[in-house]
Amino acid sequence: MNRDLDILIAGAGIGGLAAALALQRAGFRVSVFEQAPELGEVGAGLTVAPNGMIVLNHLGLGEVMRDIAMIPGRGAVMHYRTGRVLVDIPRGDTQMNRYGAPYCQVHRADLHTALVDAVVANDPHCIHLSHGLSDFSETADRITACFENGHSVSGDVLIGCDGIHSVVRSRLFGKEQPRFTGYVAWRGMVPMDSLDKELIEPDSAVWLGPGHFLTRYRVRNGELLNYVAVASSDAWQEEGWWAKSEVSEVVEMFRDFEPRARRILAATPPDLCHKWGIFDRNPIPRWGLGRATLLGDAAHPTSPFLGQGAVMALEDALILARAFDLSGSLAEALERYENARKDRGAFVIMESRSNVKLITECDPDTFGADVHRNEESLGLAEYDAVTVAI
């Protein structure tokens, strides 16, 4: 395809930046438009399963990930009250040998910074801040993005990487309210120097309890412990999607959990505890129309109960770039991309919904490896975006 295309990307999150980098490496010219006035430290921990690391390795970020990410040697599912190990999960070399890439845990801000640095190294003027997309229009041969600051930019194609509240998605397919999943989560960061080492055995873990679960793992070279504490809820009534939370609230909510879990929660610095409602959307039959398409959470906003949200965006990014590289026209590229990704995106949305019901409605006394489901048992980890047929 013609490398002189002007490719516009709305959103400089993980998906938008990965798409920009993948397209740059394929020889295309990209402009990224981000609503925020600066790119700062946003978010907390996230997991990058082998199917995501395959993408990052291909994009030249494997060495950086070895510096910024943690590779757990072992994970476990544990009983909420007794701490008994219900499922042992080999990580580390096991994943490397099986998939050719490790299972990693990383601070979102560290991965985001690595992507920003790589994109800007290719083109210092690629990222445009304070450019929140408000609308777009299309003619036979161009698409024009209009921004909240009054600016407009024309290009050949618009990639909507603008998240679960995607303007591109609403403009293409009409407005719809995100779906509340029935779960609320607390996310916290605890400095490791405030915790006893015995609390971090094994490297990563999840405690299962009735209507609740708590997962924790280290990030930022082991300096911080990231946790996500999830509880079923009838509704989300807070203002916005994120809200500050009192540490005492999450400690009280998980009061029946074993002492190790409660000690982690209680050690959360007051300014590092947040609460948010978990939302997703139903799968849609199309991702794009004309000269616009969707990527990441804009296309398949999923709940975090399989740890595949960021990984799916990374896969999308590489498949999109491969489709552009292999196709003879823009229409062919967008069709190849959507056909390669749509069913997988829908599968992860639905399986994540099923998984949270499994782990919050199970009997922890009888839960075991025979019913446990994750990215490996579902076959997600073996997906190779570098070689899969498109």
Secondary structure, DSSP 8 states (H G I E B T S, - for coil): --TT-EEEEE--SHHHHHHHHHHHHTT-EEEEE-SSSS------EEEE-HHHHHHHHHTT-HHHHHHH-B--SEEEEEETTT--EEEEEE-THHHHHHHSS--EEEEHHHHHHHHHHHHHHH-TT-EESS--EEEEEE-SS-EEEEETTS-EEEESEEEE---TT-HHHHHHH-----EEEEEEEEEEEEEGGGS-GGGG-SSEEEEEETTEEEEEEEETTTTEEEEEEEEE-S---SSSSEEE--HHHHHHHTTTS-HHHHHHHHT--GGGEEEEEEEE----S-S-BTTEEE-GGGT----STTS-HHHHHHHHHHHHHHHHHH-SSHHHHHHHHHHHHHHHHHHHHHHHHHHHHHHHHS-TTT--TTT---TTTTT-TT--TTTS--
